[in-house]
Amino acid sequence: MKEKVYEFLKTIPKGKVVTYGQIAEYLGNKKLARVIGNILHNNPDENNYPCYKVVDSKGNLSRHFAFGGIKKQKEKLEREGIVVSDYKVDLDKYRM
C-alpha cells in the first residue's frame, strides 16, 4: 500500500493539492485516511514524493509535516503558487 500512496503523490500537478481522503478513496477505502497520514509521515524521500501537497478534508496543513513542520509545508505550497491563508488552502480552487 505504501508504494501506491507514494506513486499517487507523483501524479499531483504543480499548483494542486489532494486530501488524505482522496488518496484513501484512490486506494479503495475511504476509512484509510489516518493510515495515509502515517505513511506520509514516514515518507523516505520528500523530493520524489511530494507529501507537502496533502492537506486535511478542510484544507488545513499538517501541524506535524515530516520535513520541517507546518511553516515549511506552507512555504513549499506557496512556491507552487498556492495561496495559504492561516495555514489553510482553498480546496475549491486548489484541489486536484
Summary of the structure (lengths in Angstrom):
residues: 96
radius of gyration: 11.9
end to end distance: 21.0
largest distance: 32.3
contacts: 273
relative contact order: 0.20
helix: 47%
strand: 11%
